[in-house]
Amino acid sequence: MEVNPLSIILVKSDSKGDRLLFRYPYNVLQQFQTSVTPVRKTPYSIVSNADDILQNTHPTVSNICFDQLYGISDDVLATLFAVKSELCNQKFELKVNDVRFVSHPTLVKLDGEDQKSSSYFRINVVFALHAQASYSIVKCYYELSKRIGVALLYEEKRAGYLLNEMKMMVGCMDEVAAAAQEHDHATSAPCASVFDTILKDSTLAQFIKTIYQDLSTTGLLNVTMNQSVTLSFCLPQKAHQFHKKGVVIEPETIDRCLHALKPYHGMLLLVDPSELLDCVPPSGARMLLQLIEAYNPLKSLQNMASDADLMIDHVYQLVGHLVYWAKATIIYPLCETNVYVIAPDAQLNIHSNLAEKFSTKFPGMGLFEVISDFSLPTSIGHLTTPLQHPARQGRLAQMVLWMLQHHLLMQLHTYVQFIASYDEDDCGIIENGNHMDVLKETTDGRRQILNNIGCCSLPATSSQPLAVPANRKHSLSEDLFPDSLTLATSQTRPSSASHRSNISHSSVGQTASSTDNDESIASMDDDDKIKSLLSPFSECERKAILKIPATSNPEDLSLMVRLWQAGYFKGEHHLEEIMYFENLRRSQLLQLVDKFRDILIIYETEDPAIASLYTVPQ
């Protein structure tokens, strides 16, 4: 796997020469080395013609053996990475065959009694990666090398830690070399025994070993150097594979998701709350504890911020940090109107162990039996009845949350698209002469959308809402998902206007303008009101709207025009977003869409920002 490092190399360069102090891993079994030795063609083979000379390529030499660096001696590595002072404190990248080396060389100054006696030496922590590693992976490893260099520089200035470790490593190498000369052995033979001794005595070598092992297993680092400096680092391309193997989540994808975060979104933890403190620096631990106390997958981020007495911006930062570290994911708060469907890349093959985990978590229930209810888009309200016991509703909520945690389900949202139907007989020639162009463009657009998404019916909701759980604080010692967990109805409404800043300024301006127009035409007759409300539309669009019976009601028409002017009917905003920013109930929106169903087309699809966290475009 190209995410894992092949090796970590520590090289120093000073006035006494260049030297490779340590590398890990440092031993490849001899039988493995011989098995990967490249086989060269015989030099006595005869080339038939000139064309074969151009096509005959030499076999590629590989320096990778069982995901470890192989075939490059320590002396060569020391020569390659003992860079000059001019190359320090900047990115260093080198490709050799199928291996890419990346590092951030650090220049360390040793202060003497006076300025003239000051000396310098260079230290370089190099990561060996697969040559085909993506740019984002290389960037992450470079950032890690830079952080290690900063930590070493700090400890050297504080306690002379780096210089002492270097002296110990060099002294150990000299002792082994002297012993080898006494026994007439080659100096390169006891290389593994030298690194064994260094690893046993040097805390810096143990620090490098821990980094390699953590990056190769979890992609998460939380190690301490010299019992003083704690290094925390996340390799998201590796960390997110813990929850879904084979899916590489790039940092840019996470950034796009967090950029689209809104107060009406929710958070779903992927790990136990006790594991969260390892990924947050001590300065943010107190706020994280407050957020955990208020955490509930039925709550929006705004509600959790209010319950935890935190600013919404601080909640955004904490949630973004947890998502980056693969400790949480973004969802819409669980409610009965949420529509879910099986994720297109859900790992439901016969070799997956999720079925066994599900049976262990929910005795007497089968994963395939439960998830089969979501083969077609289905709302939670369809799977429950008002006569069900609250405990069964809570059990269904737990199973849905479990399947969301394992990325087996994907939520679908309802989007609205304004498409006016035109009749060539009724729509006369427009004064500017572009009637046919407008008609053709709109008709083609309508046909394209209908072909892509199909005509969807309005999502039905259950006749009665499920019980809303009482708001209470959750402690770390309590179970966050009890059997009595019930679903809340989707009544997302903002508690204050300060949280509406995420909507675009243009939409806000258009909405305010529409509100002013509504107030100005309040004193008009119904016919004048309708004429005034339809003035922003084209002639053909007005004719299509006037055919709808609901147009005779100025209140319904005014709401439709206001949402149209705000840009909500372009297929880019789902119902939950409109409900939040326009302070509307779901029933109001569904009734409005039903009344103007001849011009408002609805369809269900995933939220692109959230879906990008666990789906891979093919």
N, C-alpha and C positions, 0 to 999 in steps of 0.2 A: 504494500500500500504506500503510495507516494507521500502520504501525510507524515508518516513516522520518520524520525531522523535515523540516518545510517550510523553516525558517530558524532561524538563531541570531542574536540581537540583543543588542548591548551598549549599555547606556544609563547615563549618569551624571547625578547631580543634586547641585548644591552651591549655594553662595551666589551664584555667577556665572550660574546658570541651568541649565536642563535641556538635555541634548544627546544625540543618538544618535551614538555614537562609531564603531560599525562593525556591519555585519550581513553575513551570508553565507548563501546566495548573494545577490548584490546586482544582478545584471543579468538581465533577462528580455527576450529578443529582441522587437523592436517588432512584427514580424508575428505573433508568438504572442500579444502583448497585445491586438491588435485582433481576433484570432480568437476570443477568449474574452469580449469585451465583451458583457454581457447585453443582449439585445434586449427593449425595452419595447414594450408594446402601444400602438397609436395612441390618443391622448387623445380622438379624435373618434368612437370606437366607441360604439354605442348599446347600452345594457343593456335587455333585453326585459322583465324582470320583477324583483320583489324577491327571488325565490329565487336568481336568478343572482348577485345582489349578494353574498349570503352565501357562495356557492360560488366566486366569482371571486377567486382569490388572486393577489397580485402575484408576479411571477417572482422566484425566489430569487437574490440577489446572491452571487456566488462570489468569494472572495479567494484562490483556488488556481488556479495556471496551471502545468500540467506539473510537479506535485508541488513547486511553489515558491510562496512568499508573493507575492501580487500585489494591487495596487489600493489599498494603504495607504501614504501618504507618510511620509517619515522624521520630519517634524515631528509628525504625529499619533502615530506610534509613540513618539517621545520624550515626548510629553505623557501617553500612557497608562501608560508604565512608569517614569516618574520619580516613584516613590511617596514618601510622607512617612516620617519616621523611625518613626512608630508602626506602620507596616506592614512594617518591616524584620525580618529574622531569623525569618521565618515564611513559610508557603506563600502564594503569590500566584497566582491563577488567574482568567483572563478569557476569555470567549468572544465573538467577533465574527463574525457570519454562520456560515460553515462552518470557522472556524479557532479553535483553542483555544490560548491562551497560558498557559504555566506557568513559574514561576521561584521563586527564593528570594532576595529582595533582601538585600543585605549592607550594614550600617552600618560605615563605616571612620572611625576617629579619627586625626587628625593631631596628634601631641604637639608643643606649643610649648615655649618656655622656661619658662613657668609654666602653672599649671592654667587660668588665665583666658584665655590666648591659644590654647588648644586649639580645634581646629575639626573639623567632621565633614563627610563627604560620603557619598553613597550610590551604590553600584554595583549594577547589576541585569543578570544574564545570563539572557535569556529564550529559551525554546524555543517555536517555533510548530509546532503539531501539527494533525492532522486533528481536527475536532470530534467525530467518532464514535470516536476512540481510546478503548480500554477504560481502566478505572480503574487497572489494574496498569501499563499503559504510561505513563499520566500520572504515576503514583507514581514510576516509574523515572526519568523525565526530571526530576522535581522533585528527586529524590535527587542526580542528576548536577549540576543547577544549584547545589545546596547545597554539593557537594564543590568545585566550581569556585570558589564564593565563599570557602570556607575556604582554598583554596590561594592565591587572590589576597590575602586578608587576611594570610596568613603571609608571603608574599613582600614585601608592603608594609611590614610591621613589620621584616623582616629586611634588606631592601635598598632600600626605597622604589621597588619595581618598578612598582607600579600607577600611582603618581602620575607617574612619568616617561613611561610609555606613554600616559597620558591627555594630558599636555602635548604629546607628539609628534603625536597624532591631532588634537587641537584646532588646533595650529599648522598642520598640513597643510590642514585644512579652511579656516582663515582665509586662507592663501595662495591657494588655489584660488578662494575667493570674491572676494578682492581682484583677482585676475587677470581674473576674469569681469566685474567691474564696469568695469575699464579698457577691455574690449572690448565693453561694452554688451550682455553676455549675461545671461540669467536665472541666478540663483544656483542654481536647481534642476537646470539642464541638465548640468553637469559632475559629477553625483553619482557616476557609475560611475568616472570618471577619478580622483576623490578616493579612493574605496575601493581602486582599483588602486594608487595611491601608498602608501596606508596599509598595504595588504597586503604591499607590497614592503619597507617600512622597519620595520614593527612586528612584533615576535615574538609579541605577544599576539594580533594579528590572524591570524598564521600558526597559532597554537595553536587558535584558534576554527575556522579552516578545516579543520585536521586532524581536529578532533572531528566536524565535520559529515560529512566524507568517510568516516571510519571507521564512524560510526553508520549511514550510508546503504549501505555495502558489506558489512561483516561484523558490525556490532553490538558489536565489541570495541574497547576503548580501552586504549592503553598509551603515553601521550604525556608529555613532560616540559616543565614550565613554567620558563622562565628558567634552564635547565640545572641545576635544583636540585630541584624537586618533581615527582615522577612520579605521574601520575593514571592509575589502573587502574580500569576500569569495564566491566561486561558488561550488555548489553541482551538478556536471554535470549530474548525474543520474536523477535528478529532473528537472534541467533547460532545457534540451533538450526535455522533454516531453511537453513543452509549444508549440512547433511546430508540434509535432507528439505524441499524447497521446498513452501510453502503450509501447513505445519504450524506453528501458533503455540503454543509451550509457555509457559504462564504460570508465574511464580515460585511460585505457590501449589501447582501440580502438582509442581514439583521438590521443594518442602518436604515434601509428603506422601510422596513416594518416599523421601527421605532419612530421614524419621522412621520409616519401616518397614524401614530397613536393618538387616540381621542379620549376624553374623559368618560365616554359611555362604554369603552372597552373594559374588559375584565382580565384577571390574571388567574392562571391555573398552575399550581406548583407541580413540578415533576419529581421532586425528591421530598424526603422528610424535612420538616422545618428545622430540625436540629442540625442539618448539614449546611444550612445557609450561611452561618457565621464565618465559615472558612473562606468564602469568596468575597467578603466585604471587609475593607480596612477598618481598624478600630474606630476611626472618626465617624463612620456611618453605622456602627453597630447599634447604637441607641435608636436611631430612626428605623432601622430594619426590624428591631424588636417591636416597635410600635406598629409597624405595618403588618407583621405576622400576627399580632394580637387581633387586629381588625380584619385579617384575611378571611374571605369567604368567596367561593366561586360563583355565588349567587349575587354578589355585589359588583358594582362598577368601580372603576378606579376613583371616580369622584366621591362615591359613598365611602370607600375605604379611607380616602384622604380625610374626609370629614370625621369619621369615627376614630381615626388614629391621631387627629389633631395635627395633621401635616399639610403643608402646601402641596398643591397638585403638581407643581414643577419638581418638588423633591420626590414625590411618588413616581413620576415619570423616570427620574434618574435611577431610583432603586429598582424599578421594574425592568428598565433597560439593562441594568447591570445583571440582574438575575437571568434575563433572556439570553444575554451574550454568553454567560457561563453555563448555559443549558440547565439551569435550575428551575426555570419556569417558561411558560409559553403564553401567548396572547389569545384570548377567546372573547366571545361576547357572553355576558353573564347568563348563566343557565336559567332558562324559563320555559314555560310550556309551549310557547309559540316558536321556539327555535327549531329549524328544519335541518336535519342531518342526513347524510348519505355516506355509504362506504367510500373511503378514500381510494382514489384510483391506484395508488401504489401501496395499499395496505398489505402487510406481510401476513397473509393467511394461507401460506403453502403448507404442505404436510410436514416440512422440516422445521417449521416455526414452533417454538415452545410457548407461545402466547396462550394457546388453548389450555395448557396445563397450569399456567400462572393464573388464568382467569378462574378455573375450577377451584384452585386453592384459595383465591380471594373470595369467591362467592360459591360456597358449597351448594351442590345440587343444581347449579346452573351451567349451561354449556355455552361457550363463546360463539360457536357457529349458529346455534339456535337463536341467541339473543341478537347477534348482528345481522341475521337474515331479515329482521324487521326493517332494516335500513337499506335493503337492496335498492329500493326506490326512495326518493326524497320523502322523508316522513318527519312530522313534528312530534315532539314529546307528548303533546296533548292528545294525539291520535292513539297513543299507546296506554293512556290512562283513562279512567272513568271516574265520575264524581263519587261513585259508591265504593271505590277502592279505599282500603285502609291507608292512612298516611304512611305507615311503615313500608308498604309495598311501593308507594310513590318515592319514598326516600331510597329504597333499594334500587329502583330504576335510575334515579339520579346518580347514585354511586357507580352503577355499571356504565352509564354514559360518560361520566367523568373519567373512569378507568380507561375506556376506549379512546377518549380524547388525549389522555396522557400518553398512550402508546400509538397515537397518530393513526388509528384505525377508522375514525370518523372525520368527516369534513362538514362544516356548517355551510349551508346555503342561505344567502340573503336575497330578498326580493328587491329588484330594481325596476324603475319606471321609465319608459321612453315615450316621449310625445311624438306621435306620427298622425298627422291629419289625413283623413281619407278624402280624396277628391273625385268628383264626378264631372267628366268633361262637358256634359250637357248643361249642368247647373252652373259651372264655374265659367263666367264670361271672360271676355278679353280684358286683360288688365291695361290700364291706361299707358303704362310704360312699355307695353308690347312684349314683355318677357313671360307671359303666362305659360306658354308651352315649356319653356326651360324650367320654370319653377315646378310645374306639374311633373315633368319627366324626372327631375332630380329627386323630388320627394317620393314619387312612386317607386323609383329604383331603390331609394334608401329604405323604404318600408319593406319592399320585397326582400332585400338583402338581410335585414334584421329578422324577418319572419323565417327565412331559410336557415339562419344561423341558430336561432334560439327556439323557434317554434312558438306556437300560441299556448301560453300556460294559463291555467285557471287560477282563480284567487285562492290562496291558501286558507283552508277552513280551520277554525279554531274550536276548541272544546266549548261546550255550552256553558260550563261554569269554571271559574278560575280555581286553580289549586290553592291550598292554604299557603299563606305567606309566613315564613318562619319569623319568630320574634328576634329582633335585633339584640344581639348580646356580644360581649367580648369573648374571644376564644383565647385561651392560654396555651402555652406550649405543651403542657401536660395533658390537655384534653384532646379528644379525637375530633379532628376537623370535619369528618364526614360521618356523623352518627347515623344509626338506622332510621331515625325519625326525620332525616333531612328531607325537606319538601321544596318544591319549586315555586318561584315567584312569578307572577304574571309580568309580561313585558310592558311596563309602564314607565319607561325611562324618560325622566323629565329633569331638567337642570334645576338645581337649587339656588343658583345665583348666576347673574349675568357675566360674572368674571370668568367663567369657564367656557365662554363661547368664543374665545379668541382664536380657536383652531380653525374656524371656518374662514373662507377667503374673504378679503375686504370687498371684492366686487359683489359677492353674493349678499353681504351685509348691506352694502349700499343699495342694491336693487331691492332688497326686502324693505328697507326703510322708505325708499321712494314709493314702493307699492303701497305701503301703509299710509303714507301721506295722501296718495291718490284716493284711497278708500275713504279717508276722512273728508276729502274735498268733494266727493260725489255722494256723500251720505244724504244730502238734502235734495238730490235729484229724483226724478221719477224713475220707475223701473226701466223703462225703455232707454232713457238717457243714461242710466247707470250701466246697462249692458253695452250700449254703444261706446261709452267711455272706457269700459274695461277691455273691450275687444280692439281698441285702437292700436295696441302694439303689434297685433297680428297682421299678416298679409291678407289680401282679399279672399283668396281661396281658403286660407285657414279659418277666417271668420265665417265663411259659408259653411264649412264643415262643422264648426263649433255650434252654430245656430241651429243645426239640425238635431242637436241633442236636447231632449226635454229638460235636463237639469240646468240648462243655460237660463231658463226662465227664472230660476232662483238666484238673485244677486249675491247672496251669501256664499253659496256653493261656487258660483262662477268667480267671485272675488278671491276665494281661497285657492282655486285652481290657477288663476292668473298670477297670484302672488308667488306660489311655488314655482310656476313656470318661469317667471321673471328672475327668481333667485337661482335658476339653473339646476333645479333638482330633477327635472324631467328629461335629462340628457343621457340617462343610463349610467351615470357615474356615482350616484348616491343611493344607498339602500334605505329601506324604510326606517330602520333604527336610527340612522343618522339624521334623517328628516325629522323624526319624532323628537330627537334631542334638541337640535338647534332651533326648531320652530315651535317647541313646547306643545306638541300635539299628541293625541292618543292614537294607538294603532287602529282602533275602530273608526276614528275620524278619517284616517288615510285610506283605509280599505273601502269605506263607504264612498269617498270621493272618487277613487279609482273605478269603483263599480258604476257610479253614475256617469262618468266620462269614459267608459270602457271603449267607445268607438274611436277615441283619439289617444288614449293612454294604454300602452301595451306593457304588460308586466312579464318579467321572466326571473328565474332563480339561478344564481351562480354564486361562486365563492367570493369572499373578500380577497382581492389579490394580495394585499399587504400581509394578511394573516396566513393565507394558504402558502405563501412563499417559504414559510419556515419549515414546512414538512413535506412539500411536494417538489419534485424535480422536473423542470420542463424537458420534454423529450425532443 
